[in-house]
Every structure is written in C-alpha cells, then in structure tokens.
C-alpha cells in the first residue's frame, strides 16, 4: 500500500507513514477490508485516517502501538482510534477482515485502543460487509448491515488483554524476544547481558515506562498470550506450558486473578 503523509504519535515518537487505501476514503460510514496474510508476514508501523476494527477469521495477530501490545485470536477484535500508529505481525498466518470507520461512525467504539469480544452476530456482519461493494447502497442491504455493525460494536464488551509497551530500544528488544518465546526463564540479570544494560537500569526503565516491575510485566504478557491460545482452542494445560507455567494450578490461579475467570471458561 502507498503512503501519503505522516503524523506524530501521541507520545511524541517518530512519525508513522499514513497508509492510503480506498477504505480510508470511501464516502460511506464504514469500509470493509479483506486480505489473507502468509505466516510470518508483517505490516510495519503505520497509521490510518479512520478508526479501525481489526478482526481475523483464522490465525493470530499481534498488534503493537506505541503504548501497548495486543495478541488477538479469531474470537477477538482490536479497536484502534483514527491516526494511531501501529504495526501488525502474523506469526501463524492470518485471514484478516477489518472495518474502517468514518469519524461520524467511529463514535460507536471507545476513545482508546481496546480488545473487543466479537459476538457471533458481529462476526457474521463483518463477513457480510466484506462481501458488499466498497460503495454499498446506503438505503439497501449495505446500509442495514452498517447500522447493525455500529450497534454491535457499541455493545461489545472490552477485555483487559493489552500489555504495556516500553519505548527504550533495549526494553523493546527484550519485549519482542519474550513475545516470541513467553516461556523463557531468563532473569532480569540474564536480560542485562543480552541487552547491554545493567539489571538495575532495566528494572528502573520497566517501572518508568510500563508502570510495572519486570516480573509483573512478564506475567501480564504470558497471560495475554495464553488467553489468545485458549480462545484459539488450545487446551489449558498446553497453553500454561507454552507460556512458562510449570503447573496447571499456578496458571489457573494467575489467570483467575487477572481476568476473573478460569482458563477453561475463557474470556
């Protein structure tokens, strides 16, 4: 996709290219976008003029903003306000079905990035919107679909699945490595050797940039990754082991404390 300008991120980081796609410009309250991505494919940091609802019918996507990282299975969608820089990674391949919402329609969603639970109805509405022409009939089927979509977005529950994202390049390398291998048992002292910063410096930076200590941040990441695996059909015991929990009871207790539900019940 071509870029047509740049904006500044909310926290003052380097500007992100603005991606110019038809869904950002069509004279309709929303434009639907469908594309399948190969395993390991990624979309580098960019922004859009319109708010987005990012959803995938298969695969897991990892979306990173300047402030947080979100790992999303098919049962979840990510709401992104207009103009927010972000990147998207598809570690297992992805069939994306997304919506781009004009300013007057974007009021249906929250004012900040949020993971939304996708109801069966919203899922089918998204798929139906993707089957409509880009300039759908506002007084016909397309208009009815759009009205229902906005109603379902407004009703969708939000889920606490964001992981605070650091800004320091050393912490970014650390966070990327742990996202790729959340079961890693490396201590902060071990990561000091890997990143070229002292453990004391890393500890200070974690508190300053994420509001968490390293242990709590790593647990937040592990639980978010596990929640995505569970929603994608992975058994609880396998998800627990994949993110570094030695026992199912310990994983269950941490999951309940974070999300108020058992791993088997899901979110």
N, C-alpha and C positions, 0 to 999 in steps of 0.2 A: 504494500500500500504506500502511496506517496505521502510525504509530509508537506504541510502548507503553513507552518508557523511554529512558534514556541510560546510557552507560558512559564511563569515561575511557579515552583511548587510552594505549598502553603508554609513550609518551614524554611524557605529560602535556599533550598538545594538547587543544583544546576537545572536549567530549564529542560523540559521534556518536549521532544518533537510532537506536534499535533498531527494525528493521522486523519487524512481526509478520505472518508468513504461515503457512498451515497446515503447510507442510513443516518449520517450526521446532518444531511442537508435536505432530505425529502420533506415536502410540505404536508406532513402528517404528524399527529401526536406521537406516534412511535413507528420505528422502522425495525424489521426483523432481520437478523443476520444468521446465516448457517454456513459452517465450514468445518471440515474434518481435518485434524492435525495428526501428523505422524508421531510415533514415540520419540521423545527427546527433543521435539521441536519447541521453539520458544519465540515469543514476541517481545522484543526489547522494550525498555521503558519508553512510554509514550502517554499521550492524553487524547481525549475526545471532547468535542464541543458540547455533547449531550450526555446526560446521565445514562448509565448502563445497568442492565441486569444480565450478568454473565451466568450462563447455565450450560450444563453438559448432559447429554442423554447417555453417554458412556464415557468412561475414563475419569481420571482425577486431575484437576488443575490446581496449580499453586500460583496465587496472585499476590504480588508484593507491591505495596505502596511505600511511600517514604516513612510511614509511621507503623505499619503492621504487615504481617504475612498471614495469608489465609489459604488453607488447604481444603478443597471442596470436592466431594463426591457427587454423583448424579442427583442425590436427593436434596441437594442444597444449591442455592444461588447466591451470588455476591452482588450487592447493590453498591454502585460507585457513583458518587455525585459528578456532575459535569466538571471537566477541567482537571480532574485529579490524576496526577502522574501515576502510572503503574506498569508493571511488567507481568507477563503470563508465561508459565512453564508448563509443559505437558509431559511429565516423566513417564507416563504409560500410554500415551496417545489419547486423543480426545475428539469427541464429536460435539462441537460447540453449537448451541442455539441461543443467541443473545438478542436482547432488545435494546434499542437506543431511543431514549425518551426526550422529546422536546421540552422546553422549560415549563410550559403550561401543564404538561402531563407528569413531569418529574416530581410534582408535589405529592404524588401518590406514595413515593418512597421516603425513607428517612433522610435527614440532612447530612448524615455522615456515612462512611462505609459500614456495611453491616451484612452479616450472613443471614439469609432468609431461608426458612423451611418452605420447601415447594410442595404444595398440595397436589394431589392427583389432577384436580381441575386445572390448576395453574400450569402444570406440565403440559396437558393436552392443549391448552390455549396457546402456549408458546409455540408448540409444534404446528398448530393450525395457522398462527400468524406467519410462521416461516414459509408456509405454503401459499400465502397470499402474494399478489404482485406488490412491488415496492410502493406504488401509488394506488393503494387499495381504495375501494369505494367507501367513502365516509358515511354514506347513507345506507350501505348494504352490509354484507356479512363482515367485511373488514372493520367497519365501524362498531358493530356489535361485539366482535372479538376484542377490539381495543378497550371498549368500555368495561368489559368483564375482566380483562387483564389488569387494568388500573385498580379495580375493586379488589382483586385478589392480592395484588402487591400491597395495597394498604392494609389488608387483613393479615398478611403473612407474619408469623412470629419470628423474632430475631433470636439468634443463637450466639452464645459467647465463645466463638471459635477463633478470634483474632489473636495473633501472637505479636507483642510489641516488637518493632523492628529497630535495631540500633542504626546509627549513622556512621560511626567511626569505621574506617576501612578494615581495621583488624577484627573488630567485632562482626562486621559483615562477612568476612571470610569464615569466621567461626560459626556464625548462624547458618550460612549456606552449607557448610560441612555437616552440621547437626541435622539440618533439614533433609539432607541426602541420606544420613545414617543416624536416626534419632536414638538408636540403641547404643551408640558409642558410650563407653565408660570412662573416657578421658576426663581427668580432673581439670580444674582451672589452672593448676600448675603445669599440667601437660599441655594445655592450650597455649600457655605463655610461651613455651618452647616453639610451638607450631606457628604462632602469630608474630613473634618477635617483640612482644610486650611483656612486662612483668605481670605476675598474678595480681599484685596489688593494683596495678594500673587497670587491668581488665575488670577487676572487682569494682573499682571506682567508676569506670565507664558504664558498666552494666546498670548500676544504680542510677547514674545520672541520665542515661539515655533511654532506659526501658522502665524505670521505676521499680525494678525487681533485682534481687540478687541472682547470681548465676544459677543456683540450684532451683529456685522457683521458676526462673525463666525457662530452663531446660524442661522442667516438669510440665509447664504450660505448653511448650512445643510438643512434647511427647503425647500429651493428652489430646491436643488438637489433631495430630497425625493419626492417633488411634481412633478418634471419633470418625475421621474420614474413612478409615479402613472398615470400621464397623458398619457405617452407612452403606458401604460398597459390598457388604456381605461377608466380610472376614469374620470368622468365629472369635469371640472374646479372648480366648487363651492364646490364639495365634497373633492377634493384634497386640496383646500385652507383651509377648515375647519380641515382636518386631520393633517395639519402641523402647525396649530395655528393662521391662519389669520382670524380675526373677520369679515372682509368684502371682497367681491369679487373684488371691485375696488382697494383696497390696495394690494391685492395679484397680480392683473393684472399689477399694476404699478411696483411692485418689480420684477416681472417675466420679464417684458419688459426691465427694466433697466439692469438686469443681463444677459439676453440671446438675447435681440434684437428681440423678437417675442412675440406675445400674447399667453396666455395659450391655447387658442383654436386652434391656428395654430400649436402648438407643436414645436419640435426641429428636 
